[in-house]
Amino acid sequence: MKLITFTALALIILSCGGKEKELENTTPNVPIIKNGLKIAFYVQDSLKTSFDYYREMDSTTKAKQTKFQAQLEQKQKALQDYVTRNEEKAKTGQLSAFEIQTIQQEAQRREQALYQFQQVEGTSLEEGTVEILDVLTKRIEAAGKKYCEKHGIDVLLIHGPGGQINFINPAMDVTKQFVAYLNQHQAEIEADLGSEKKKSKKK
């Protein structure tokens, strides 16, 4: 009797623990137009809000930008404080002519260092952001090709602000399904992104 009870309990635990998270449906329901042509579209802005990896990359990029801005403001304040503090000393006659000249040279050195930091770090951050977005865009395009091949879609359009599409039948909207497909294949996209970055660095 104890054996039967233990076995039954084990089966219950396995059945509960073995349940996987139900995957969102990625199959589109696109109407077929003349000559069997299937045209679909997805809303570009939805990738920014619903594609998990895109949001992660965007969050990381914004964090780097915020850190750079904070460092820049800190350096600017330090320079301004240095100049203001010594100007007050000069006005009250606490500094000799030689000391004033030395302070001016130091202020110029710090100003040049600040400018160099702004140029080098700012350019590096901007180039890194552009590179990430460029590689990510290519991976999304590659995933879009696979998605179309899987579901027999002939044309997949990108709908977004400033685009060339004024109106398109909402029945052709596969945004929800395509974003779900991207999320389910995120690991594959991340792996492809890694290989793309290595290629770009070698160039």
Phi, psi and omega in degrees: 000319179296323180296318180295318180297316179296317180296316180298319179296319179297320179295321179295316179298317180295319182292326179284316182286337184277354181288124178266156177297129182294125182282142179289143182294130180250001182279120181279157175242076186264130178293144178268127179262197186305145178061024176073015182283133179244118179243134180223169177211160172227151181276119186301318183297338180293335178295323182293330185257336188242337178278111188306313184293323177299316180294322178296314180295319180295319179295318179296317180297316180294325178295320178294320180295319179295318179297317180297316181297320180294318178296318180297314180294324178296317179293321178296318180294319180298320179294315181296320179296320180298315181293313182298316181299317182281334175295320179294322177295320181294322181294327181268009176074023181275352184240142175278169179299321179295318179295320179298316179297318179297318180294320178298318178295320179293321178296319178295321179296316180293323179295319178294319179295322178295316179298317180295318177300315181298319182287310185292306183291321179295316179295318179299317180295317180295315180295321179295320179295315179298318180297316180298313181295322180295313180294318180297320178299317179297321180291323178293321177297318179295319178294323178297322178297314179296321180297316180294319179296323181292324186249011175067033178271129183275324182223128176241112183264155176252119182255124181197170179301136179081002180281178183268358180266117179276316178211143175214143183304123180303338179295341180269002182283117179243022184306307183301314183290320182291319178296321177298321178297317179298316180296322181287339179249025183299318181300320179294319180294319178298319179296318178294324179297319179299317180291324179295320180295320179297320179297316183293326180290325179294326180293000000 
